[in-house]
Amino acid sequence: MLLGDMGADVVKVERAGKGEDARAIAPKIGGESLYVMMFNRNKRSLALDYRSAEGQQLLRDLAAKADILIENFRPGTLEKMGCSYEELSAINPRLIMVRISGFGQTGPHAQRPCFDVIAQAMSGLMEITGEAGGKPVPSGAFVVDQVTGLYATVGALGALQARERTGRGQVVDAALLDSAVTLLLTAIPEYALFGTEATRKGARDRYSAPANNYRCKDERWIHFNAGNDALFPRLCKAAGLEHLLSDDRFATHAARMANADAIETTIAGWIAQHHSDDVVETLARAEVPCGKVATIAEVVTNPQLKHREQIVDIAYPDGNVPMHGVTVKLSETANSIRRRAPSIGEHTSEVVADWLG
């Protein structure tokens, strides 16, 4: 999707008849999955029986014309189809193959199946997510799937840049577990160097205080971070709590971290007396990073997101479908949404004609 947003001609190769598994996910509009609509814009769909000799040959013919082939089979599947990197590279030396898998192309777990939440569990990400003292929970979104897609995109763009110098393609190997581990912040060196195991802290920031979720008078939650030595005085002055600045327990970043419960209890008492909108405006004027914990209903009407065209309507046969817009803005080669997500095999004949004549 990211490459398509940047102008690439992306052909999604799907199983004839059934398509990808996500097409079964509800809810649906006009028989099409909203989940598929979210991530398959700017693509054309080619339906293929890629387990047949004819389908495998067509895949090789398309790879001969392609810049990049992206696949997320279990390692070894393409090799069984006669479409290994070595075989395809012999046909097209400039081909870049992006291989996305659960555990990478090699290693003791390479052949195991994997989903986003499995990687969250195995990476330790689930261990550090959730309420303090509570059970580990996964993120509310498939963050590992998406960050792996981001790493794969960076790798693909890096391989394209390298090809400008060498004239040859290469393999980009991106794995869910590897990607999830990069989200652990300082947990790995903290354990290796100090024997300290990071665990769940709820919404409290790991590196500064006060920084947490706080309940307001109107029962709404806000989150703010005033933990460093520049922000804390701003918070105290805005809240009329200047006396805290002369309290040795809160005088420095290290002191506030050592007394996080005390400072957050004090701040929570002030916030509980005020309406969430008033607190957000007060802290914004004081240049303290803050925001209301928004409902999805509020997100879709957020004026900043509207201004940035981050929620857009895409036309489908059964009506418009709102979704996320183009995330990265390029000043000279603007990204764009040119196509809605395709139905299964919608462009098979068109792609074969365009690419292979």
C-alpha positions as CSV (number, residue, x, y, z in Angstrom):
1,M,0.0,0.0,0.0
2,L,2.8,2.4,0.9
3,L,4.6,1.8,-2.4
4,G,1.3,2.2,-4.2
5,D,0.6,5.5,-2.5
6,M,4.0,6.7,-3.8
7,G,3.0,5.8,-7.4
8,A,4.1,2.2,-7.9
9,D,2.0,0.0,-10.2
10,V,1.1,-2.7,-7.5
11,V,-0.4,-6.0,-8.6
12,K,-1.8,-8.1,-5.8
13,V,-1.6,-11.8,-6.7
14,E,-4.4,-13.7,-5.1
15,R,-5.8,-17.2,-5.1
16,A,-8.3,-17.7,-7.8
17,G,-11.9,-17.9,-6.3
18,K,-11.1,-17.3,-2.6
19,G,-8.6,-14.5,-2.6
20,E,-6.6,-13.7,0.5
21,D,-7.9,-14.9,3.9
22,A,-8.7,-11.3,5.0
23,R,-11.5,-11.1,2.5
24,A,-13.6,-13.2,4.8
25,I,-13.3,-10.7,7.7
26,A,-16.5,-8.8,8.7
27,P,-17.9,-6.3,8.6
28,K,-18.5,-6.1,4.9
29,I,-19.9,-3.5,2.4
30,G,-21.3,-4.9,-0.8
31,G,-19.7,-8.2,0.0
32,E,-16.3,-6.7,0.4
33,S,-14.4,-6.7,3.7
34,L,-13.7,-3.3,5.2
35,Y,-10.4,-4.7,6.5
36,V,-9.3,-5.5,2.9
37,M,-10.5,-2.0,1.8
38,M,-8.2,-0.4,4.4
39,F,-4.9,-1.8,3.1
40,N,-5.4,-2.6,-0.6
41,R,-5.9,0.7,-2.2
42,N,-3.8,1.6,-5.2
43,K,-3.5,-2.1,-6.2
44,R,-4.8,-4.2,-9.1
45,S,-5.8,-7.7,-8.3
46,L,-4.7,-10.7,-10.4
47,A,-6.2,-14.0,-9.6
48,L,-4.0,-17.0,-10.1
49,D,-3.9,-20.7,-9.3
50,Y,-0.3,-20.5,-8.2
51,R,-0.1,-24.2,-7.3
52,S,-0.5,-25.2,-11.0
53,A,2.3,-25.3,-13.5
54,E,0.6,-22.7,-15.6
55,G,0.1,-20.4,-12.7
56,Q,3.7,-20.7,-11.6
57,Q,4.9,-20.0,-15.1
58,L,2.7,-16.9,-15.3
59,L,4.2,-15.8,-12.0
60,R,7.7,-16.2,-13.4
61,D,6.7,-14.2,-16.5
62,L,5.4,-11.4,-14.3
63,A,8.5,-11.4,-12.2
64,A,10.7,-11.0,-15.3
65,K,9.0,-7.6,-15.8
66,A,8.8,-6.5,-12.1
67,D,11.0,-4.2,-10.0
68,I,9.9,-5.8,-6.7
69,L,8.2,-9.0,-5.7
70,I,6.7,-9.0,-2.2
71,E,5.7,-12.3,-0.6
72,N,4.6,-13.5,2.8
73,F,4.5,-17.2,2.4
74,R,6.1,-19.5,5.0
75,P,9.8,-19.8,4.1
76,G,10.4,-22.4,1.3
77,T,6.9,-22.1,-0.3
78,L,8.1,-20.1,-3.3
79,E,11.0,-22.5,-3.7
80,K,8.6,-25.4,-4.1
81,M,6.8,-23.4,-6.8
82,G,10.0,-23.0,-8.8
83,C,10.1,-19.3,-8.0
84,S,13.0,-19.0,-5.6
85,Y,15.0,-15.8,-5.6
86,E,17.9,-17.6,-7.4
87,E,15.5,-18.8,-10.2
88,L,13.8,-15.5,-10.6
89,S,17.0,-13.5,-10.4
90,A,18.4,-15.6,-13.2
91,I,15.4,-14.4,-15.3
92,N,15.5,-10.8,-14.0
93,P,18.8,-9.8,-12.3
94,R,17.3,-6.4,-11.3
95,L,14.5,-8.0,-9.3
96,I,14.2,-7.2,-5.6
97,M,12.4,-9.8,-3.5
98,V,10.9,-8.6,-0.3
99,R,10.2,-11.6,2.0
100,I,7.9,-11.1,5.0
101,S,7.5,-13.9,7.5
102,G,6.9,-14.6,11.2
103,F,10.4,-15.5,12.2
104,G,12.6,-14.8,9.1
105,Q,13.9,-17.0,6.4
106,T,16.4,-18.9,8.6
107,G,16.7,-20.1,12.2
108,P,15.1,-22.7,14.5
109,H,11.6,-21.2,14.3
110,A,11.6,-20.2,10.6
111,Q,9.0,-22.8,9.7
112,R,6.5,-22.0,12.4
113,P,3.3,-20.2,11.6
114,C,2.9,-16.7,13.2
115,F,0.5,-13.9,13.5
116,D,0.9,-10.4,14.9
117,V,-0.2,-11.3,18.4
118,I,2.1,-14.3,18.5
119,A,5.0,-11.9,17.8
120,Q,3.7,-9.5,20.5
121,A,3.7,-12.4,23.0
122,M,7.1,-13.9,22.0
123,S,8.9,-10.6,21.8
124,G,8.1,-9.4,25.3
125,L,5.9,-6.6,23.9
126,M,2.8,-8.1,25.5
127,E,4.7,-8.5,28.8
128,I,5.2,-4.7,29.0
129,T,1.6,-3.9,27.9
130,G,-1.3,-3.6,30.3
131,E,-2.1,-2.4,33.8
132,A,0.5,-2.7,36.5
133,G,0.0,-6.0,38.4
134,G,-2.6,-7.1,35.7
135,K,-2.4,-9.7,33.0
136,P,-0.4,-9.1,29.8
137,V,-2.5,-7.8,27.0
138,P,-1.9,-7.2,23.2
139,S,-2.1,-3.8,21.7
140,G,-5.5,-2.6,20.5
141,A,-4.2,-2.7,16.9
142,F,-2.0,-5.0,14.9
143,V,1.1,-2.9,15.5
144,V,3.6,-5.6,14.7
145,D,2.0,-6.3,11.3
146,Q,2.2,-2.6,10.5
147,V,5.7,-1.9,11.7
148,T,6.9,-5.0,9.8
149,G,5.3,-3.5,6.7
150,L,7.2,-0.3,7.4
151,Y,10.5,-2.0,7.8
152,A,9.8,-4.0,4.6
153,T,9.1,-0.7,2.8
154,V,12.3,0.9,4.1
155,G,14.2,-2.2,2.9
156,A,12.6,-2.2,-0.5
157,L,13.5,1.5,-1.0
158,G,17.0,0.9,0.2
159,A,17.4,-2.0,-2.2
160,L,16.1,0.2,-5.0
161,Q,18.7,2.8,-4.2
162,A,21.4,0.2,-4.1
163,R,20.3,-1.1,-7.5
164,E,20.9,2.4,-8.9
165,R,24.6,1.8,-8.1
166,T,25.0,-1.9,-8.7
167,G,22.4,-2.7,-11.3
168,R,21.4,-5.8,-9.4
169,G,18.5,-6.6,-7.1
170,Q,18.6,-8.4,-3.7
171,V,16.5,-10.1,-1.0
172,V,14.9,-8.0,1.7
173,D,14.1,-10.2,4.7
174,A,11.6,-8.7,7.2
175,A,10.2,-10.7,10.2
176,L,7.4,-10.1,12.6
177,L,9.4,-11.2,15.7
178,D,12.4,-9.1,14.7
179,S,10.2,-6.1,14.1
180,A,8.4,-6.5,17.4
181,V,11.7,-6.6,19.4
182,T,12.5,-3.1,18.1
183,L,9.5,-1.8,20.0
184,L,10.9,-2.7,23.4
185,L,12.5,0.6,24.1
186,T,15.3,0.1,26.7
187,A,14.1,-3.3,28.0
188,I,16.9,-5.4,26.5
189,P,19.9,-3.4,27.7
190,E,18.2,-2.8,31.1
191,Y,18.0,-6.5,31.7
192,A,21.4,-7.3,30.2
193,L,23.3,-4.7,32.1
194,F,21.3,-4.3,35.4
195,G,19.2,-7.5,35.6
196,T,16.0,-5.4,35.7
197,E,13.0,-6.9,33.8
198,A,10.6,-4.4,32.4
199,T,7.0,-5.2,32.9
200,R,3.5,-3.5,32.8
201,K,3.1,0.0,34.0
202,G,-0.4,0.8,32.6
203,A,-0.5,4.3,31.1
204,R,2.4,5.6,33.2
205,D,5.4,6.7,31.2
206,R,8.6,4.6,31.8
207,Y,11.0,7.4,31.7
208,S,9.4,10.5,33.3
209,A,6.8,11.7,35.8
210,P,4.2,13.1,36.0
211,A,3.1,11.4,32.7
212,N,0.0,9.3,32.8
213,N,-3.7,9.1,32.1
214,Y,-5.8,11.3,34.4
215,R,-9.5,11.3,35.0
216,C,-11.2,14.7,34.8
217,K,-14.3,16.1,36.5
218,D,-16.5,15.2,33.5
219,E,-15.3,11.5,33.7
220,R,-13.2,11.9,30.6
221,W,-9.5,10.9,30.5
222,I,-6.6,13.0,29.3
223,H,-3.0,12.1,28.9
224,F,-0.1,14.5,29.3
225,N,3.6,14.4,29.9
226,A,5.3,17.1,32.0
227,G,8.2,14.9,33.1
228,N,11.3,16.7,32.1
229,D,12.9,19.7,33.9
230,A,11.5,22.2,31.3
231,L,7.9,21.0,31.3
232,F,7.4,20.4,35.0
233,P,7.6,24.1,36.0
234,R,5.2,25.0,33.2
235,L,2.7,22.5,34.5
236,C,3.0,23.8,38.1
237,K,2.5,27.4,37.1
238,A,-0.5,26.6,34.8
239,A,-2.1,24.5,37.6
240,G,-1.4,27.0,40.4
241,L,0.8,24.5,42.1
242,E,4.0,26.5,42.2
243,H,4.7,25.2,45.8
244,L,5.7,21.9,44.2
245,L,8.7,23.5,42.7
246,S,10.3,24.0,46.1
247,D,9.6,20.5,47.2
248,D,12.9,18.5,47.1
249,R,10.9,15.3,46.2
250,F,10.1,16.9,42.8
251,A,13.0,19.3,42.2
252,T,14.7,17.1,39.5
253,H,13.8,14.5,37.0
254,A,15.5,11.8,39.1
255,A,13.6,12.9,42.2
256,R,10.2,12.9,40.4
257,M,10.9,9.4,39.1
258,A,11.7,8.2,42.7
259,N,8.5,9.8,43.9
260,A,6.3,9.2,41.0
261,D,3.3,8.0,43.0
262,A,3.4,11.1,45.2
263,I,3.6,13.6,42.3
264,E,1.0,11.9,40.2
265,T,-1.4,11.7,43.1
266,T,-1.1,15.4,43.6
267,I,-1.5,16.2,39.9
268,A,-4.5,13.8,39.7
269,G,-6.2,15.7,42.5
270,W,-5.9,19.0,40.6
271,I,-7.2,17.5,37.3
272,A,-10.1,15.8,39.0
273,Q,-11.5,19.3,39.8
274,H,-11.7,20.4,36.2
275,H,-13.4,19.6,32.9
276,S,-11.3,17.8,30.4
277,D,-11.5,20.5,27.7
278,D,-10.4,23.1,30.2
279,V,-7.4,21.0,31.3
280,V,-6.3,20.4,27.7
281,E,-6.6,24.1,26.8
282,T,-4.8,25.2,29.9
283,L,-1.9,22.8,29.4
284,A,-1.8,23.5,25.6
285,R,-1.4,27.3,26.4
286,A,1.4,26.4,28.8
287,E,3.1,24.3,26.0
288,V,2.8,21.1,27.9
289,P,2.1,18.1,25.5
290,C,-1.4,16.9,26.3
291,G,-4.5,15.4,24.7
292,K,-7.9,14.0,25.5
293,V,-8.2,10.2,25.2
294,A,-10.4,10.4,22.1
295,T,-13.3,8.1,21.2
296,I,-13.3,6.9,17.6
297,A,-16.3,9.2,17.0
298,E,-14.1,12.1,18.0
299,V,-11.2,10.9,15.8
300,V,-13.3,10.9,12.6
301,T,-14.3,14.6,13.2
302,N,-10.9,15.8,14.5
303,P,-10.2,19.1,12.7
304,Q,-6.4,18.5,12.6
305,L,-6.8,15.2,10.9
306,K,-9.4,16.7,8.5
307,H,-7.0,19.5,7.6
308,R,-4.2,17.0,7.0
309,E,-6.4,14.9,4.8
310,Q,-5.8,11.9,7.1
311,I,-9.4,10.8,6.9
312,V,-10.7,10.6,3.3
313,D,-13.6,9.1,1.4
314,I,-12.9,6.4,-1.2
315,A,-15.7,5.8,-3.8
316,Y,-16.9,2.2,-4.0
317,P,-19.8,0.8,-6.1
318,D,-22.0,0.7,-2.9
319,G,-21.0,4.2,-1.7
320,N,-18.1,6.0,-0.1
321,V,-15.9,4.4,2.5
322,P,-13.9,6.6,4.8
323,M,-10.4,5.5,5.7
324,H,-7.0,6.8,6.6
325,G,-5.4,9.1,4.1
326,V,-1.9,9.3,2.7
327,T,0.4,9.5,5.7
328,V,3.7,10.9,4.3
329,K,3.7,14.2,2.5
330,L,6.2,14.7,-0.3
331,S,6.6,18.2,-1.6
332,E,7.6,17.4,-5.2
333,T,6.2,13.9,-5.9
334,A,3.0,13.9,-4.0
335,N,1.5,10.6,-2.9
336,S,-2.1,9.9,-3.9
337,I,-5.0,7.5,-3.7
338,R,-5.8,6.6,-7.3
339,R,-7.6,3.3,-6.9
340,R,-10.0,1.7,-4.5
341,A,-9.2,-1.8,-3.2
342,P,-10.0,-4.3,-6.0
343,S,-12.3,-7.3,-6.0
344,I,-10.7,-10.7,-6.5
345,G,-9.1,-11.0,-9.9
346,E,-10.7,-7.7,-11.1
347,H,-7.7,-6.8,-13.2
348,T,-6.3,-10.2,-14.3
349,S,-6.8,-9.7,-18.0
350,E,-5.8,-6.0,-17.8
351,V,-2.5,-6.8,-16.0
352,V,-1.5,-9.7,-18.2
353,A,-2.2,-7.4,-21.2
354,D,-0.3,-4.5,-19.8
355,W,2.7,-6.4,-18.5
356,L,3.0,-9.3,-21.0
357,G,1.3,-8.0,-24.1
